[in-house]
Amino acid sequence: MQDTLIEQLDRLQALDAALWMGPATSATRMLVIALCAWLAIRVLQRLISSFRLRLESRMTDANTRQRAETLGRVFRYMVALLIGGIALMLILAELGVSMAPLLGASGVIGLAIGFGSQSLVKDFFSGFFILFEDQIRRGDVVKVGEFSGLVEDVTLRHVRLRDYDGHVHFVPNNLITTVTNMSRHYAWAVVDVGVSYREDIDECLEVMRETGAELRSDPAFTPRILDALEIAGVERWADSAVILRCRFRVAPLEQWNVRREFLRRLKQAFDQRGIEIPYPHVTVYAGQGKDHTAPAFALALSKGARDGAPGRSNAA
């Protein structure tokens, strides 16, 4: 009786093993592997996000928080890549693909992959050092190669930029040789102003200084402007104007807003003082000596005249 019971249990185990090794059961195991991999990815990514948020709550520097967010996104990407690769190997094993020959020939396969995907390997190495050296963060405004814009995403594979027109550029990391970051710690809002040759330069510089002080005292711009206006002076003599240069030290990404507002207010201040902002013109001198005995003939060309349309001329 006992032997019969043992034989029946053995037959049930053999039947169960046969059923477990069947195609339907193999498909079930692959589904379980995929589901477990998905759950593991979600759980680990949630843990990484929670850990990043806990670290950010203790950070006071905005730049450090920005870097932590960028690194958190990269770690989540790496977790998904690693677990997905392991799950794929297990699923291939369930399909009957032997992993031993693949692992045994890993040297040859690695060599072939190295030759066939050199740019991909360069992308990962370049992306690692870009993140390790903290060259680019999510939310920065950078110029990489011929493209510039707001950094929307940084991975080990590429950098995603969105320019002012809304165009999205995907720049592979292996193509990034030089990074110009315009949003670290502070920026300079450089302004070049052209005034007529007949104007008093000291008066123009004083108006620029007063306008800069007025702009900085505005509550809307006080947190954006870090220092008083710095006057560089006469930058160069252009064909029709004297170019004066000044600059503000501003908060990151505020250089363009501060420059636009300063130019708007400076135009109003120049109009109130009667300071001429010159347009391109040509002055023809016919026989005038150093003693100014001969009058000058001033020929002012409008934009239409420069483009071939009838213009206007004024004789002095």
SULQUICOR-V413732 format. One line per field, one symbol per residue. ss: DSSP state (H for helix, E for strand, C for the rest). phi: phi as a letter, one per 40 degrees, with the letter a starting at -180 (. if undefined). A space follows every 50 residues. Layout:
ss->???
phi->???
//
This chain:
ss->CHHHHHHHHHHHHHHHHHHHCCHHHHHHHHHHHHHHHHHHHHHHHHHHHH HHHHHHHCCCCHHHHHHHHHHHHHHHHHHHHHHHHHHHHHHHHHCCCCHH HHHHCHHHHHHHHHHHCHHHHHHHHHHHHHHHCCCCCCCCEEEECCEEEE EEEECCCEEEEECCCCCEEEEEHHHCCCEEECCCCCEEEEEEEEECCCCC HHHHHHHHHHHHHHHHHCHHHHCCECCCCEEEEEEEECCCCEEEEEEEEE CCCCHHHHHHHHHHHHHHHHHHHCCCCCCCCEEECCCCCCCCCCCCEEEC CCHHHHCCCCCCCCCC
phi->.ccccccccccccccccccccccccccccccccccccccccccccccccc cccccccccbcccccccccccccccccccccccccccccccccccgcccc ccccccccccccccccbcccccdccccccccccfcbbcgcbbbbgcbaic ccabbcbabbbbcccgcbbbbcccccbbbbcbabgaabccbbbbbccccc ccccccccccccccccccdcbdccccbccbcchccabccbaccbbaabcb cdgbcccccccccccccccccccgccccbdabbbbbgccccgccccbcbc bcccccchcdbabbcb
//
